[in-house]
């Protein structure tokens, strides 16, 4: 599998961090006792875990918005790395006094557990936000379609007065609450049905019938907006 340039840069960055970490850990003459090895192991885990955390954060990173939603997860990973490095350095120093190995193990496990919970929570929050956005996008389709259809009909009106009325209806649809729900579904079906009749009347150049249908759609739209407002 061919790696992208940004992926190669990310791997190179973590390779440098890992190399610097190990060089400092073994060049500085820390006592190589249980405390040291426990702290070193969890520091190593913190560095290596950055890769899967970043992959999870930006797994759907094709768009700017999806990348933005991934930043909270990536931030949890960075905070974990910083926190674990502080713990690791602390216990590297405490290795000189032969600190028991179970202390860095317990503390590091708690930091790791908190990080896992943070990643799970932020990932779940991102999924919920994306789900809601998709729902809103789907729920606005009906009203946007109606508005576009009525706007196109205005250009087909031969009668100036009727054209003005249809254009005004298109404006009312444009500024109406765009989000549909179960309560507004019946009114929206009525609008769609009346729109079909309005189109036939305009094609037949029946200005009187078209004007009446236009007025009917305005009344239905007002009722639909009232229902949408109550439902919030």
Secondary structure, 3 states (H helix, E strand, C coil): CCCCHHHHHHHHHHHHHHHHHHHHHHHCCCCCCHHHHHHHHHHHHHHHHHHHHHHHHCCCCCCHHHHHHHHHHHHHHHHHHHHHHHHHHHHHHHHHHCCCHHHHHHHHHHHHHHHHHHHHHHHHHHHHHHHHHHHHHHHCHHHHHHHHHHHHHHCCCCCHHHHHHHHHHHHHHHCCCCCCCCCCHHHHHHHHHHHHHHHHHHHCCCHHHHHHHHHHHHHHHHHHHHHHHHCC
